Amino acid sequence: MGGKDSKLAFISYEDASKRVSDAELKRLKEAFKRSSTLGGCMTENLFSREVLLDGVPTKLAQLIFKGFGGSSKGLTFKDLVCGLVVLTKGTREEKIKLIFGIYADESYTFIQKDEMDRKVLETEGHVSPALCNLFRESDQVSFETFCTWVRDHPDATIISKWLLTETTTLSLSNDMDTPTFYQTLAGVTHLEETDIIELEKRYWTIKALSRTGCLDLELFRQCVCPPLPETLCDALFVAFDENSDNQIDFKEMACGISACCRGPSTERQKFCFKVFDKDHDGRLNEEELTDMLQTLDIVRKEYNSSEALAAQEMPAMDPAAVAKEILSCHDANKELCVQAGSISQEDYLMWTVNNNLTDDFLSLLSQICHIVLGLKPQSREEEGKIIINWLERESRRPLKVGQVFYLVSMQWWNTWLEYVNAGIGDATVSANSTPKHRITKVRASGGTPLTWEEEGVVTISVTKNAAAPAPDRPNGSPRPGVHGPRRNGLNPPDTGSTTHSPSTSPRLRRKAAAVTSIARPPAIDNSPLLASSPHKFSSLTNEGGRLRRDVMLVRGKDFEIVPEPIWRALASWYGGSPALPRTVIMKNPGDESPSLELYPISVRLYRHQMQSQRAPPTTTFTGMMAGIGGMAWNLANSSNAPRRNLMYTAAFSRKHTMQQVYEFLTNKLRFCRDDMRLWKISVKDEQNLTLLEDDKQTVDEVTVEDNQPMLIEIRNKDLTWPEEMSQLAKNKTLKKDDTPTTKGATGLNNLGNTCFMNAALQCVSNTWPLTQYFAGGLHLFELNRDNPIGMKGHIAQRYGELIKDLWSGTSRAVAPLKLRWTIGKYAPRFNGFQQHDSQELLSFLLDGLHEDLNRVRSKPYRELKDSNDRPDEVVAREAWENHLFRNQSLIVDLFHGQLRSQVRCKECSKVSVRFDPYSYLSLPLPMDSCIHLEILVNRLDGSVPIKYGLRLNMDEKYKTLKQELSSLSGIPADQLLLVEILGPIVKVSYGCVRCSDH
């Protein structure tokens, strides 16, 4: 079965393929290709859904899948064909073999009684008495025994009854079937069914780029402009959009491509008329004719080279005058009052018979439909004409920064040139002519061909040779040694020829060989251009690989450069890999012209692999330090440092900013920008790290070298940085960017869920009088190390050191490690790596600073007097003096105040007033008690849906929501059906429940 020895071969694939027609086999292959996995197999679920359809019970479908030869890896195409042929066209003996394979064991040798009873019970619900006769002598039977038994009991199981007793009407095809969508569309267009299938793939690829989910005017303009002039984009879009719904569906795209590329010339001219008929009245008035002539003249000048335009000897055209001339010659109704001053479609077709002004426009439309929209050319000559004309036009455009070009192996390119020119007769090629469509690369100052420069940038130049024609070169290969002036463009050399016809095929020199001997080129293979990589890791970027540097890669000898649309078209028609895109950059700010960067900077990207280790108890000193970092630190042993593993490779342009690199990596790896940092690892010393944190610097400015190792650091769950914690544990400092920053604009590193501490420290550090006091070192003169309720001056000393670091302006971030340790020493409740209350930490910090800086060395007790109906000013002053008698520091001067409290006796009405000191006040944040809802109301009459906004209390019920919505929309509340939609799923419907209950 399918050529596997372990299976019962009920039919061979060769025999099965002979019983089906070529059309049936082709259809099965295409359907299997669409449904199979990357391994070339069909899974059990796909087999059940696509082959047996959903009507077959799951257990029965599993048995048939196993009988066909399916395994855990899936079902191969050959096994599928063999099984389907036996089901539809097999003999009785072949069907018996299939039934045996369904119930047999994995080796397809015996049928076990227990297994068959289980399978029959699962699929039929009961076991037939006839099965007792099968296993009368043994619990396992061979194929011969089963074959004898099933002939006597063909209706013993549902499968044997279906295949052996019932008259089957199954077939692989049905001539009475309704034509498929592709067949129907092929019948009304000039496209083949295969063309439509390929166009559909391209359509969905283009549509996936849309922000609105449809092929609208914005996306259409991005695809076709350039080469299509902007003035024609809207008109061409309307010509494709037949139903005027402001989007192009696939049917409209296929019909439009057929009208402007395939079929007789008359139909193509009718499509042009449709493009220029802006008011869609079936006639071209004088204004439309003038616009048409202006546009056609723009296309003619854009499509042809200056030499070809000079050869045409066409005088400067006045569109308005020519439009009047066309009306005077072709307006059939000029003597009538009705529809005078315009021409019909028939008049337009008569004008095009003797005027070829629309030929360039038709050729441009053909190029767009083939290269951009994905239509495959009908012949090799047409393919060559389309590609070469596109390259000729693009070669006259100046290079722009950001443009992307693709490299193609010259070996494949020459093979393709021979293929597309094989149908051109020798008479069309001059004996001494030089290839016209040639693109070369030279040094700006002349000399030998440019291979690769020191900076890895290649200049695209143009060569002109007005001397005698060059000798013939085989296969249309370029001349690598031609010198000439530098020009900002991707230009082919001009051989002095002044004649050019856009309708002719590319004139390329070829050997005199029989056209039938030229085979279609294989898939594009660019691997000879690439250097072997010792690292077998996936690349995050699409550069395709690193180009070879051990040999001189010369353009025109080793590779050719094509624009992105050309590569996409060739890859679609021939396949191939790897794609080698390269970007146009401005090498230096003072350069006059941009250059193509052949050798972008390749980097190796490392990631951390954290080693699991049980945290020690926090009662020990080591445990306290583990709590600070969120991981176990061992100062004596550095083996606990996070391990760096090479994970990816990537390539970036020298002119990419670090912000662009960060954005690319975060989007590719799905990380938040704030949770990722990038380090440059020294090639000589892996422990020498440099943090790349200046977003405005380019890759070149941060001195990233080719094959540079770089570290992608991801923040831990406790908000710490692994590399930073490792270096701090080793008592080392990290090498960071030395770029000066604004004083005070320095951040605090997270030491393990220490956001609460960092927030409080930043708030206090921005209290300017206090910061000036500590930054100037004045606190050192007031340290109170003898205060019994103080911290021996340690808190004030560590805080002063931190303030100097924060306001020095020399670092972007510092680690408050020493202050964290000191706080943990005197307040163990802040140890560990859990979050704490920031206000509680702030209160402890201010109290600690006050006690460490208290100028009162001795604190005698002093009783506070009662108010005794004295004025508040007197009582407050007395209370404040009493407070200052024990507390005098800068913290008291800046942060301490008094709160007035009053107590009244209920019996005697005596009032007692006190003034108590405080250092902070807790203010509650206002909570939003309302909810804002946006509800989209869809009416049954099909009118445009209207969105309403409601503001309701949090505890309101759906009944209130309906009432409020009813008052806004004018729809009775009992006619409103509330539905909660989550994406494409109707999550909850509130139409069947009482709104008062929810």
C-alpha positions, 0 to 999 in steps of 0.5 A: 500500500503506497510502496511500504513493505509493512503495509498490505499492498492492496494496490500499487500507485502505478496501477492506481494512477493508470485508472484516473485521468490526467485531469483528475490526477492533476486536480488531486495533486493541487488539492493535496498540495493546498491541504498538506503540511510542510512535510508533504503529508496530510494530517488526520484532521485534514483528511476527515474534513477535506476528503471524507467531509464532516458528515463521517463520524470521527471514529470511522474517519480515523479507521479509514485514515489508518486503512489508507496508510495514515500514521502519526506523521500523516498520509502521503499523496501516493497512499491517498490516491491508492485509497481513493481509487480502491474506494471508487474504482477498486475490485472486490478483492482490493476492497477486501484488502482495504477492509483488512488494513482498516482493522489490522494491527500496526504491522498489517499482518493480523487482526487482533480480536480485542482491537477489532471488537473495540473498533467495531464497538466505537464505530457501530455501538454493538458487536455483530455475532458474526465476529464470533465465527471469525475468532472461533479458533484464535484471537488473531486471524491472518488475511487469508482467514479474514478474506474467507470470513468476509465473503460469507459475512459481507454485512458483518461491519458497517465498513464491509457492508458499505464497500461490498454489498451496497452499490457505490456511486462514488467517483473522483469527478463528475462531469455534471459538477458546477464549474468552479470559480476559476473555471467560470472566471476563465470563461469570461476573460482571456485568462487561463485557469492557472493564471487566475489561481496565481493572480489570486495568490498575488491578490491576497498578498497585496491585500494583506498590506492594507490598513483597511483590509481591502484593496483600496485607492491608497494601497493601489497607489502604493503598488503602481506609483511609480511607474504609473504617473500620479495623475493616472492612478485615480482613473486606473483605479476607477477602471478596475473598480467596476461596481464603484464600491471604492475597493477592487475585489479579486474578480474586478482585478482579474477582469481588468488585467484581462482587458488591458493585457490579453485579448485583441488590440481593440479590447485593450484600446477600449480599456484605455478609453475607459480609463480616460472617460472620467465622467463615465458617459461613454464619450470623451469631451474636449477637457478629457481629450486634453487631459488624455493627451497630456498624460500620454505625452508624460508616459511617452517621455517617461517610457522612452530614453532621450535618444529614442525621443530624439529619433522619433522627431516628434515636435512639441505637442500642444494638448489643447490644440491636438484635442481640437484637431481630434474633435474636428476630424473624428467627432461624428456629431459635430454638425448636430447639437446633440453630444457635440464637442466629444467623441464616442468609443468608436471614434476613439478607436478610429483615431488609434488606428493611425496614431500610436500615441497610446502604445507606450501607455498600453505597454506600461499597463502590461508591465504593471499587470505582469510585474506588480499584479502577478500575471505570468507572461504567455511567452518567453519573448513577452517576458523578456520584453516586459523585464528589460523595458522595466529595467531600462525605464528604472535605469533612467531614474536617480537613486533615492535613499531607502530604495531596495535592490536585489542581487541575482547570480550572473550565472542564472541571469545569463541563462535567463537572457539566453532563454528570453531571446531564444525566439528572436531571429538572428536577423534582428541582431546586428553582427557587430551590435553591442548589447543595449540592455546592459548594466555595469558598475565602475569606479568613479575615478576610472580603473579596474572594476569595483568589487567591494570598498572599504566601507562595504558600499558600492556606487551605481554608475553609468558608462557612455562610449561614443567610440567604435562599437565593442566586440561581440560578447557571448550571452550578452555579458557586460563589459567589466572594464568600461570607464566613464563619468559617475551618475546618480542612477542605475543606468545601462551603458549607451552604445550610441544607438538612437533608435528605440521602439518600446514594442520590440523585444530586448536586443541581446547578443546570443550564440547562433543556436537552435531555439528549441535547445534553450531550456527554461531556467531553473530556480534562481540560485544565489548561493554562489554569492554567499560566504559560508557561515559557521553559525547555523542560527536563524537571521532576524533580518531578510538580508539573505546572508553575507556576501563573499569577501574572499573573491572579487565580486564584480557586477556584470560578472558575478551578479546583477542588480534588479529593482524589488518588483522585478525580483518579486516577479522573477521569484514568483515565476521561477522560484529561488533563494536566497533573496539578497536585498540591499538598500540605497544609503547616503554614505557620507553627509556631504556626498552628492549621490547615494550609493548601494550598500552591498555589505551591511553590518552583520551582528551576532545576537546573544541572549541570557540563559538564567541558571536556576538556583534556590534562594537562601533564607533572608535572615542571613546576609547572603539572603538579604542580598539575594532579596535585593537583586531578586536572585541568589548572589555569591560574591565569592563565586562568579559562576552564578552569572547569567549565561550568554547563548548565541541565538540569532544573527542579523544585518543592519545598515550603517545608517540605521539609528539605534532607535530603528534597531531597537524598534526592529528587535522589539517588534520581531521578538515581541518585547516592550521597548522598556524591557530590552537593552542592547549591549556591544560585546568586545571581541577581545574581552567578552566581559567588556560590555558597552551599553548602546542607549543613545537612540540618535546614534547610527550603527556606524557611529557606535562603532559596531563592526562586522560580525560584532557580538551583541547582547539582547538583555531582557528585564527580569520579572522582578524588573531587574537587569540580569547583566547589571545585577551580575556586574554589581554582585562582582563589584564591577562597574558597567561601561556605559555611554559617556555622553553627558546628560542634564543634571538631575536627568539620571534614572535609578536602576531597579534592584528587584521590585524596588520601584517603590523606593526609586519613586520616593528617592526621585521625589525627594531628590527633586526637592531643590533646597534639600538637594543643594544641601546634600550636593554641597556636602553640608550634611557632613558637618551635621551628622549625629552619630550618637543619636540613640534613635538614629542610624549613626549617620549612615542613612544621611551619608548614603543618601548624600552620595546618591544625590551627588551621583544623580546630580553630577550629569555624568551618567544616565542611570545609577544603582542605589545599591548602598542606600538599599543595603543601609535601608535593609539593615535598619528596616528589615521589613524592606528586604526581599524582592516584594513590592512595598508601600512607597509612602511607608518608605518615604516616611522612614527615609525622612525620619532617618535623615532627620535623626541622622542630622538632628542638631539636638544632641540631648533630648530632655522631656518637656511637658506640653501645656493645655490650651486653656482657651488661649488664642490658637497663635499662642498655643501653636507657637508654644507647641512648635517651640516644644517640638524644636526643643527636641528636633532641629534639622533641615528636614524639620525646616522643609517638611515638618508642620502642625495639625490643629486638633480640637476636642469638645466635652459633651457634658461641660462643653469645654474645648481643648485644642492641640497642635501636633507635628507632622511630616506628610499628609495622605491625600486620597485619589478620586475614583471614577465611579462611572463607565463610558460605553460605545455602542454601535446600533445596527437597524434592520432597515440596512441603514448606516450603523450609528455609534452612541456614547453612554456614561453610566454608573458602575452599578447600573443594570442593562435595563438602564442601558437600554433605556438610555440608548432608547432615548438617544436612538429613538428605538423602543427599549423592548426592540433593542437586542444587546450583543457583546462581540469579541472580534469575530465571535458573538460572545454574549447575547442579552436578548434572552435574559431579563435585563433587570437581572444583569 
